[in-house]
Amino acid sequence: MKKRELEQLIQKIVNEKVEEGAIKSPVKVMLERPPREELGDFSTNVAMLLTKSERKPPRQIAELLVPSIEALGCVEDVRVEGPGFINIYLKKDCWYDTLKEILQKRGSYGDCPHVGEGKKVQVEFVSANPTGPLHIGHGRGAAVGDALSRILEAAGYQITREYYINDVGKQMTILGHSLYIRYLELLGKDVTLPEDHYQGDYIKDIAEEFLKRQGKKYAEVPFDECSQLFIEFAKDSILSGIKKDLEDFGVHFDVWFSEKTLFEKNLVETTIEELKARGVIYEKDGALWFKTTEFGDDKDRVLVKQDGSTTYFASDIAYHRNKLRRGFNTIVDIWGADHHGYAPRIRALFSALGEDPERLKIILIQLVSLKRGGKPVAMSTRKAEFVTLREVIDEVGKDAARFIFLTRKADAHLEFDLELARRQAPENPVYYVQYCHARIMSILEFAKEKGLDIPDAPHTELLRRLDLKEELNIIKHLSRLEEVVESAATSFEPHRVTFYLRELAALFHPYYNTHRVVSEDTELSLARLTLCRATAEVVRKGLRLLGVDAPSRM
């Protein structure tokens, strides 16, 4: 029995009471799962919500609703507790129906298309400057963005995954010049790489490739005359590496949006002109300013400097205006925690354009600290003192990295223990969940060898053999998947799926260690194998939502 289904049944009861005149006006029925099992399977405060309009004590209102709730076919008992909570206890057969549904729906179990209803959502994430390889902080953002996209798709949204390429500005000139200096070094020139340039060995590698392709023909050419060539070569090389790292991390993007196109298509200029027409642009000290303070920002922001050059903010608002013009119902930006000050500025643009700022959802990714010899590793792209995502993938694998990145809420600091991520032990969260799936696959294979044929549509009579408290607790947890997917989608918090899977594994492993699945009792064996198979389906689905594999052997 799903929470949503029971909510709809009780909502119908409330609406009928309104039609009968027993209740003056309806309220929305919401169910919760009580914190303790002795308080029932579900609980609702609907009687307390009705108190104001009914002008009656909530317990009296609750008693009015109880007989109709008790009459529902799935309900075993109803009790009014405390100030007026209605606690509902379901019949066991309703829980057995959960197993039937899982086996019937298989990979689509847990989907909730009624939530998104096909609305268009753009998720922009990673968007690291193409000036160096991705580090583990980018990896966390990639895991969060991709898992969120998968969850939103399961919740019925149309998702566009987008990467914004910051390929305009001073940092690109410095990148190109860094390559130019390393190129001259390879040619034996007496040159020094400035302190503010990109120091990593990856620039040397790119310089070797440049020399191989272009030869010595730029040895005497001033940088000003060949800057664009070096900039584009460095950018393309780094971007190619970024794409390969993301591909190996299980992340793909539908759109790679170049900042350069904003200028090539005059989108920055047209955005500023539209804001001028709306009266929110003014000139001061030879610069153009956006009146963001009118929309909640702490100070106005410069769009065009005195020298006529545009700011990064000008590109940002042109990009977000472009997002709005593409018709997304919701725009999700996943940024590093150091970008928190940008939120009110971008929301100011939405308000200035007459758009609802609530269409913009901003998720901040907190820092990741890597444990290696007990010493923190600095992350400076220019000094190259950072641990790359590629190093983490190579050392612990895609699955462990993704899962661990998703073990905490995005805006909470995360410690990543490389040793733990490699360990095949219950303390390793990804191993603990994946081993649950692999263990079940082994059980099912053993049962097949014994000639046990697990039914695709088991009868309730068979499933009634699953009467242990541990078995019912597993089934009740399996029934929660749709709720978890919906809550993760509506809250934009993919870590909720990770928590759910760890809780499920924590229920299954002790059960397996205590009770034999395949025994001399054929009927009981088939019932328990059905439970195992359903559990495997849910673990597999949950891991897929996180972009993590579900191995059959470990």
N, C-alpha and C positions, 0 to 999 in steps of 0.2 A: 504494500500500500504506500503510495507516494503522498507526501505532505500536501502537494498541490491538489491532488484528487480529493483528499479529505477536506481541505479548505473549501473547495467548490461545493461539496455536499453540505457542509455546515452553512456556507453562505446562502445556499438555496433555502435552507431551513429558516434562516433569519429573514430572507426576502418574503417567504411565505407567511411568516408571522406578521410582517408589515401589511401584506395584502389582507390578512384576516382582521387587522386592526388591533392585534394583541401587542404590537410594537409600533411606536409612532414613526420612526425613521430608521433606515438601515445604516449599518456601518460596515466597513471592510473587515472581514474575518481573517485573522492571522494566527497561524499555529506555530508553536515552538516545541522543541524537544526538551522535556524537563531535565534538570541536571542530575536527578537520581531516578533509577528505574522504578522504584516503588511509587513514584508520582505519575506513572503512566507512560504511554508511548508518545502522546502528544498533549499539549495544554494550550488553552486559549483564554485570553482576557476580554473576550467580546462582551461579556456581561458588564464589566467595569467601563468599557467604552460606551455602553448604552445608558449608563447611570444618569448622565446629565440630561439627555432628552426624555428619558422615562420618569425621572424624578422618583426612583425607587432604589432600595438597597441592591447592590450588585448580586448578592446571593439569591435574592428573590427573583431577579431577572434570569439568573443561571438556572434556577429550578424550573422556570418556564420552558427553557430550551432543552433541558436534559432528556425528557421523554422522547422527543423527536430524534435526538442524537443516538439514544439507546436503540431506537428502532432501525438504525442503519445496519445493513447486513454484515458489515465488517467489524462492528463494535461489540466487544465482550462486556465492558462495564464503563460507567461514567460516574465520576465523583466530583462534588463541588468542594474545593479546599480553600482555606484561608479567607481572604476578603471577597472571593468570588471567582477564583480560577476554576475553569472546567477542565478536569483531567480525564483523558480518554485512553482506554485500554482496548487494544485490538485483539481479535481472534487470531490464533496461530495460523489458520488457513490463509489469512490475508498476507502474512509474511511469506508463506510458501509460494504464493502467486508471484512474488518478486523473482524467485529463481526461474520460474517459467518465462517471465518477461525477458530476463537477461539472456536466456538461451535462445529465445525467439528473435530478439533484436540484435544480439551479438555486438558488433562494432558500433552500432548506432545507439546502444543503451547509454543513457546519461545525457544524450542530446536534448536540448530544450529550445527548439526553433521558435516557440511562442514568445520568447524573450526578445530576440532581435527583430523578428518579423521582416527580415530582408533589408533592414536599414544599412546604409553604407558607412563604413568606418575606415578612416585612414590611420594607420599606426606607423609613425616615423620613429625609427630607433637606430642606435649605433651612431650613424652620421659622423664618424670620426674624421678629423681633417686628414686628407691624403698626404700627410707629411711624415708618416712613420707607420710601422706595423701596429696592429691592435694589441693592447695590453689587457690584463685580466679584468680591469674595470670595464672596458668595452665588452669583454666576454659576458660579464654579468648583465649588462644592458641588452646584449644580444639574446641571452637566455630569457630574460623577462619579456622582451618585445615579441619574440617568436612564440613563447608559451602563451602569452596573452592573446596573440592573434589566433592561435589554434583554439583556445577556449572560447573566444568570441565567435569563431566560426561554428563551433559546436552549439553555441547559444543562438544561432540563426542570423548572425550578421554577415554582410558581405564585406570582406576585408581586403584592403590594399596595403601591402607592406612596402614602405618607402625608405630609401636611404638618401639623405641630402648631402651632396658633395660640395664642401666649402673649397672651391677651386678658384677663388678670387681673393686678392688682397696681399698684404705685406708678407704673410707667412709663406705664400706661394713663391714670391720673389726670393725670399731667404732660402727656401727649399732649392730652387733652381740654381742659386749662387753657391749653395753648399755642394751640389753636384759638380758645378763648374770648377770649384777649387779642388775637389777630389780628382777630377779628370786631369787637371793641370799637374797635380802631384804625380799621377801615374806617368805623365810625360816627362817627369824629372824637373819640373819648374820649382823654383824657390818661392812657395806660397804658404800662407798660414790661414787656417780656417778660423774665422772670428768666433769669439765666445758665444755670441747670440745665435750662431748657426747650428744646424743639426749635426750632432757629433757621432751618431751611431754608426756601427760598422755596416749597416744596411746601405748607407750612402756610398761607401766604398764599393760594395758589391754592384750597386747600380752604375757607378762610374766605370767599373770594369766592363760591364755589358755595353755601356755607351761607347767606350773606346773600341770594343770589338765590332760594333755596328758602323760607327762613324769614322773610325781611324783618327789620324792626327790633324785633320783639316781645320779644327777650331783652336789649335794650339796658340795661334797668334791673333785670334779674333777677340776683340773686347767683349765683355759680358753684355754690355748694353746692345750690341748688335746681334747677339744670338740668345738672348735671355729666354725668349719664348720657347725655343727649341729645348733648352735644358729644363725649363719648368714643366713642359708637357711630358718630356721623357720621364722625369722623376715622378710626376704625378701618376702617369699611366702605369709605371712599374710598381709603385706602391699600391695603387688601387687594384692592380691585378693580384697582388699578394693578399690584400684585404679580402677580395672576393673568394680566393681559394681557401683562406682560413675560415671564412663564414660558411662556405660550402661544406667543408670538413666538419664544421660544428653543427651542421644540420639546419642552417639558416639560409633562406632564399628571399630575395626581394622582387616584387613585381615592378617597381619603378626605381631607377637610379636618377635622381634629379640633380642636374648640375647648376650651381649658383650662376655660372656664366650665362646660362640661358635667360636669366632674369634681365640681364643687360642687353643681350642680343635681341630680345623681343620687347625691349623698352618697358618691362613690367615694373621696374623700380620707379621710373619716371611717371608712368601712368598711375601708380599707386599714390605717389606724392601729389599728383594733380587732383586725384579724387579727394584726397584729404584736404587739399586747399579749398576745393569746391564746398566741402562740408564745414569749412571755417575753423579747422583745428590745427592749421599750420600758420606759423608766424615767423618773421625774420627778426633776428637780433644779433648784433655784432658781426654782421656779414654772413651769418649761418642761418639755415632753416631748422626750425624747431617744431616738434610734435607736442601738442598740449596734452600729454598723457596724464597730467595731474587732474584734469577734468574727469578722468575715468578711474581714479583710485591709485595712480602711481605716486611715488613720493617726490618726484621732480620731473620736469619736462625733459625730452630727449632730443638730441641733435640727429637730424637725418642727413643734412648736407653741410659739410664743413666750410670754413671761410675760403679755402683754396678750391672749392667746387667738387671735391671728392665726397663720395657717399660713405656713410658709416655702415658697420656690420648690421646695425639695427634697421637701417633702410632696406637692406637685402632681406632681413628676417620678416619685416612686415609685408614686403612684396611677395615673398614666398607664401606666407600664411593667407594673404588675399587670394593668391592663386589656388591654394587649397580650398578655400571657401567657394571659389568660382567653379571648382570641379564637382561641387554638389555633395560633399560628404555630410552626412547627418551629424557625425561626431568626428573630431580630430584629436588624436592622441599623440602627444609629444613625450618621448622618453629621453630625459636629459640627465647629465651628471649633476650631483648635488651642488656643485659650484655654480650652476646656472639658475639657482632658485630666484635670484633677483630679476630674471627675465620674465617670470610669470605675469606680474602685473602690467608689464609693458605690452606683452602680446595680447593680453586680455583687453587692454585699452584700445588696441586696434579693432578688435571685434566690436566693442561698444561704439567706437567712432564710425564704423561702417554700418551701424544699425543692426548688427548681428548679436545673437544671444551669446554672451561669453561662456555660458555653461556648455556650449558645444565644444569647447576646448577642455581637454583633460590632460593635465600635466603630471607625469610620474617622475619622481626624482630618484636616481640610483645612487645609493650611498657607497662609500669607498669599500674596497676589498683589501684586507691586509693578509698577506701571504706568510704562513709560517715556514721558515726555512732556517734551521739552526737557531731558532729563537730570535732571529734578527729580522726587523722589518725591512722590506725592499722598497727603496724610493722609486717613484715613477715620473721621471722627467724625460719627455720625448727628445728634447734637444741634447741632453747629456747622455741619453741612452741607458740610464740606470733604471730599467724597468723589466718586469717579467712579461713576456709576450703571451698572448692567448695561444699561439702555436706551441710554445714550450709546455703550457699546461695541458693542452690536448695530447701532445706526444707523451707526456709523463703519466697522466692519469686516465686519459681517454675522454671522448666526447660525453658519454653518458654520465660519468661521475662528475665532470665539470658542470654540466647543465643542471643536474639534480641538486648539487650542493649550492650553486648560485641561487637556486629557487627554494632553499630551505628557510629563508627568512624574508620578511616583508622588504620590498625594494628600498624603502627609505631608512632601513635599519642597517647599521654597520655589520659587515660580515667578515669573519675570520675563516680563511680557507687553509685547511691543514692537508698538505700534499701527502704526507705519510698516511693519514687516516683515509684519504680518498683512494689509496691503492690497496688498503687492507681488506681482506675478505673476512669480515667479522661483523657481528650485529651492530657494533658502534658506527660502522660505515653506513649512512642512511640509504644510499643508492643500492649498495649490496644487499641490505636487509630487505628492500622492496623487490629488487630483481630476483633474489633468491626465492622469495615467496612464489613468484611465477614459475621459475625453473623447477622448484620442488614439486609443484602441482603437475607440471608437464611430465615429470618423472613418474609420479603416482599414476597418471592417466595411461602412460606407456606400459607400466607394470600391469595395470588392470586389463589392458588390451591383450597382453600376452597371456593373461589368465582366462581370456575368453569372455570377459565382462563387457557387455555392450550397453553403454550409457545412453538412455533414451533422450532424444531431442525434445520431446514433449512429455515430461514425466507426469504421472498422475498424482493428485494431491494425497491419495492414500499412501503412496510410496514415500512422499516427502514428509508425511507425519512421523516417520521414524526419526526425523531430525528433531528430537524433543529435548536435547541437552541445552542447558543455559548457554554454553559457549557457542553452540550451533545457531541458536536464535539470535545471539548478539552479532554474529558474523552476518547473518541474513539482514538484520536491521541496519547494519552498517552498509551493506551492499545497496540497500534501498535508498541511501542518502546521496548517491552519486549525482543525480540530476540537481538536487538542492545545492551541492557543492559547486557544480559547474555554473549554475545560475548565480550564486553568490560571488564566485570568482570573477564572472563576467561583469556583473553590475557594479562591483567594487573595484574592478581593474586590479585584482590581487591574485596573480596565478599561484602564489605560494600556498593558497588554501588547498589546492589539489595535492601538493606535496605532503602537507600535513595529513590530509585524508588518507593517502596511500600508506603513510607510515603507521597510522592508527590501524588500518586494515591488516597490515602485515603483523602488527603487534597482537592482533586478535587471532590470526591464523596460525602463526608459528607455535604458540603454546598449545593450541588445540591439536595440531598434528603431532606434537611431541607427547601428548597425553593419550590420544585415542587412535586406534588403528582404523585406517580408512578401508582397506581391503581385508576382509575377515571371512570366516566360514559362513557367516550370515549373509547370504547373497543379497537379500532385499535391503538390509542395512548398508551393505557395501555400495549398492547402486545409489542409495539416497545420499550417502556421504560423497561419492564420486560426483554426483550432480552438484552438490555444494561446492566441491573443489573446482569443478569446471566453471561454474558461475563466478567464483572468486577470481580465477585466472582471467576470465573475460574482462572483469572490472579492473584488475591490476593492469592488464594490457591496454585497456582504453585510457586509464589514467596516465600511464607512462607515455602513451602516444600524445596526449594533450600537452605533455611537458617536452616532447621531442626526444624522449629517451626510449631506447630499445627494450623489448621484453624478451630476454634470451630463454631458450628452452633448456639449455644446459649451462652450468657454471662450474 
